[in-house]
Amino acid sequence: MKRYLAFVSCVLLALLSFVLALAWPLWWAVFVPMLGLSLLGLADMLQTPSTLRRNYPVLAHFRYGLESIGPEIRQYFIQSDKEEVPFSRLERTLVYQRAKNLNDVVPFGTQMNVYSTEYEWINHSLAAVHNPSHDFRVLVGGTRCTQKYSASVFNISAMSFGALSANAIRALNAGAKLGNFYHDTGEGSISSYHREGGGDLVLQIGSGYFGCRDAQGRFDEARFAHTAALEQVKMIEVKLSQGAKPGHGGMLPGSKVNAEIAATRGIPEGVDCISPPNHSAFSTPVGLLEFIDKLRTLSGGKPVGFKLAVGHPWEWFGIAKAMQETGLLPDFIVVDGAEGGTGAAPPEFSNSIGVPMNEALLLVHNTLVGLNLRDQVRIGAAGKITSAFGIARTIALGADWVNAGRGFMFSLGCIQALSCHTDKCPTGIATQDHSRWKHLDPTNKSHRVYSYHENTLKALRDLLGAAGLMDPSQLGPEHIIRRITPYEVRSFAALYPFLKPGDLVNGRHVRHILFRTFWDLARSDSFAPPPNVAELQNRKFLRTARFGHGESLYPAHH
Ligand SMILES: Cc1cc2nc3c(=O)[nH]c(=O)nc-3n(C[C@H](O)[C@H](O)[C@H](O)COP(=O)(O)O)c2cc1C
C-alpha cells in the first residue's frame, strides 16, 4: 500500500483543498496542482506499458526526472576530478583552459597517483633544450605523389557533417585554417560549411562513398575526381573501420536526411542512408592497394592512405604482405583505437570489439619496420588523446602524428553530456536541430579550436625540451616509462616487443607472438582466416555437428 501513498495523498489533498477553497480562495493554488497530480496518478494506473508507473503512480515520475538529470548531478556534485568517463574533468578542463587561452598551470603538485599501475611519464634530461618553434610537421606522400602534404603533428580527427552540426563544422574548419592543421571531413563528404573557412581538408571515403557514389551507392570515379581536385583537399583517406564501432557500418535515419545532407552526400532526401560494413570497390588486400593507387591517380597525385581499427591480425598482415608483393604503398595509415569515439554505436561494438590504440599502433608500426617500409608510409593515430603528453607517448609508440576527435569537440564547448545520439546536444555540436546549433558562434569557437591546438603544441615543445629533444620525431619507446606494479616500472621499449628493420624480410626469428603465429600464413589475395584458425573453427563445428546428431558434445578420448 505504501507504493500508493503519494497518489492517495494527492487525491486527499485535492479533496481537502477543494473544500477549503470554497471558503478561502487562496486554497485554489493548492487544489490545481493536486488535481493535476491526481489525474497523472490515475493515468499511471490505467496505462499498461509501464509496470513502474502502475506500481508507483505519481512517484515513478520523480524517478524518471531524477534519472534524466543523473549524469549532470554526478558530473557536478559527485564525481571527482579524475573519475568521470570517458574523459575526466581534469582532462576536459585542460582543453577548456587551452581553448580559452586561460592560465593552465596547476597548484600544489600533481593530483595523479604516481604509484598506480596506470601511471606513465617521460624522463627529463639534465641537458634540456629550447626550440623556438612549436610548429612540428610531418611530410606525407611517397614517390607516387606529386602533391605531397606537410601535416601538423596534431589534427582534427574524422567527424562528419551529419554527426556534427553546421556551425561546429564551420568552427573546426576555420580553426584549422588559423592554426595550419588539417580537418578530416569524416565519411559524410564535403559540405558547404567545410568550404567557408578554407582550412586544409582530408577527404574521407567510407563504404557508403558519400559525395562520390552513383545511384546504386557504388564508387563513382568522375565524382571523386571532381571533389578530390579541390585545392582545399590535401589528402584522401579510405575509411576501413573506426575504433568505436569496427565492422559495423552505420545508418543515418531518413528523418535526419534533410535536403542539405542529401545534397552533400549525393543521396536521396528522406531515405535511410546506409554505410555498409564492407567496401564494394575491393574485397582483397591487393584490391585495397589497387584502389588506393587509383584514387591517387584520380586525385592528381595527392597522398592517399587508409584509416583502420585493427581486428584480426591476419587481415592487417594480408594488407602488409600485399604492400610487399605489389610495391603499391599507401602514403599513410591512421590507426584508430577501440577507445575511440562516435556519435552513436551499439554497446557491444563500443565496449568489446577491436584492438585498443597502443597494441594496434604497435602492430602496424612493427610490421612496417619489419618490412623495411616504415620510412615510406607515415602513421597517424587516434584514441582519447587530448594533451601534449598524450601526443608524445603516442609518437613514442610509433606514430608520426596524432588526431583528436573529442578533444576538439571539447574545444568547441562540449560538456560530455553523452547525448550525441539523441539529437539534443546541449552545446549545439552533435545535433542537426537548428534551434540548438544556431547558438554556437562559429567565429568565437574557431578561435578556441585554434588556441587549443596552438597551446597544446607549445606544451609539447616545452615537454620535449625538458626531455632534451628538439622534435617529436626524436621520441622513441625508451623515453616513456610506465608503472606496472606498485614497485616496478618499465620503459615502453622494455614492455613491448619491437621488430628490427627488415626482420620480416630476412626471415629472422621474431619475438612477437602474433608475427610467429600468423605472419607466414596471412594472404595478400584474401582476408579469409589462415588454415590454423580455420582448423580450430572446424573442430568446434565438428563438435557442434556431432552434438546435433545426438552424439557426444566432446570427442571421446577414453
Ligand atoms: C561525433 C563523432 C563522429 C565521428 N565520425 C567519424 C567518421 O565519420 N569517420 C571516422 O573515421 N571516424 C569518426 N569518428 C571517430 C573519430 O574520428 C576518432 O577516430 C575517434 O573518436 C578517436 O579519437 P578521439 O578519442 O580523439 O575522439 C567520429 C567520432 C565522433 C566523436
The ligand as an SDF file (V2000), in Angstrom:
LIG
                    3D

 31 33  0  0  0  0  0  0  0  0999 V2000
   30.8160   12.5920  -33.1450 C   0  0  0  0  0  0  0  0  0  0  0  0
   31.8470   11.7260  -33.8020 C   0  0  0  0  0  0  0  0  0  0  0  0
   31.7430   11.4360  -35.1570 C   0  0  0  0  0  0  0  0  0  0  0  0
   32.6940   10.6310  -35.7790 C   0  0  0  0  0  0  0  0  0  0  0  0
   32.6140   10.3790  -37.1260 N   0  0  0  0  0  0  0  0  0  0  0  0
   33.5780    9.6500  -37.7410 C   0  0  0  0  0  0  0  0  0  0  0  0
   33.5850    9.4600  -39.1590 C   0  0  0  0  0  0  0  0  0  0  0  0
   32.7290    9.9460  -39.8900 O   0  0  0  0  0  0  0  0  0  0  0  0
   34.6000    8.7240  -39.6810 N   0  0  0  0  0  0  0  0  0  0  0  0
   35.6000    8.1750  -38.9240 C   0  0  0  0  0  0  0  0  0  0  0  0
   36.5060    7.5460  -39.4610 O   0  0  0  0  0  0  0  0  0  0  0  0
   35.6330    8.3790  -37.5920 N   0  0  0  0  0  0  0  0  0  0  0  0
   34.6550    9.0890  -36.9820 C   0  0  0  0  0  0  0  0  0  0  0  0
   34.7270    9.3080  -35.6350 N   0  0  0  0  0  0  0  0  0  0  0  0
   35.8870    8.7590  -34.8780 C   0  0  0  0  0  0  0  0  0  0  0  0
   36.9900    9.8090  -34.7080 C   0  0  0  0  0  0  0  0  0  0  0  0
   37.4310   10.2850  -35.9460 O   0  0  0  0  0  0  0  0  0  0  0  0
   38.2030    9.2480  -33.9500 C   0  0  0  0  0  0  0  0  0  0  0  0
   38.8240    8.2770  -34.7410 O   0  0  0  0  0  0  0  0  0  0  0  0
   37.8870    8.6510  -32.6100 C   0  0  0  0  0  0  0  0  0  0  0  0
   36.8960    9.3740  -31.9370 O   0  0  0  0  0  0  0  0  0  0  0  0
   39.1370    8.6260  -31.7240 C   0  0  0  0  0  0  0  0  0  0  0  0
   39.5670    9.9170  -31.4470 O   0  0  0  0  0  0  0  0  0  0  0  0
   39.2200   10.6770  -30.0520 P   0  0  0  0  0  0  0  0  0  0  0  0
   39.4110    9.6640  -28.9780 O   0  0  0  0  0  0  0  0  0  0  0  0
   40.2080   11.7760  -30.0330 O   0  0  0  0  0  0  0  0  0  0  0  0
   37.8050   11.1240  -30.1460 O   0  0  0  0  0  0  0  0  0  0  0  0
   33.7680   10.0990  -35.0110 C   0  0  0  0  0  0  0  0  0  0  0  0
   33.8710   10.4020  -33.6420 C   0  0  0  0  0  0  0  0  0  0  0  0
   32.9330   11.2050  -33.0390 C   0  0  0  0  0  0  0  0  0  0  0  0
   33.0850   11.5370  -31.5700 C   0  0  0  0  0  0  0  0  0  0  0  0
  1  2  1  0
  2  3  1  0
  2 30  2  0
  3  4  2  0
  4  5  1  0
  4 28  1  0
  5  6  2  0
  6  7  1  0
  6 13  1  0
  7  8  2  0
  7  9  1  0
  9 10  1  0
 10 11  2  0
 10 12  1  0
 12 13  2  0
 13 14  1  0
 14 15  1  0
 14 28  1  0
 15 16  1  0
 16 17  1  0
 16 18  1  0
 18 19  1  0
 18 20  1  0
 20 21  1  0
 20 22  1  0
 22 23  1  0
 23 24  1  0
 24 25  2  0
 24 26  1  0
 24 27  1  0
 28 29  2  0
 29 30  1  0
 30 31  1  0
M  END
$$$$
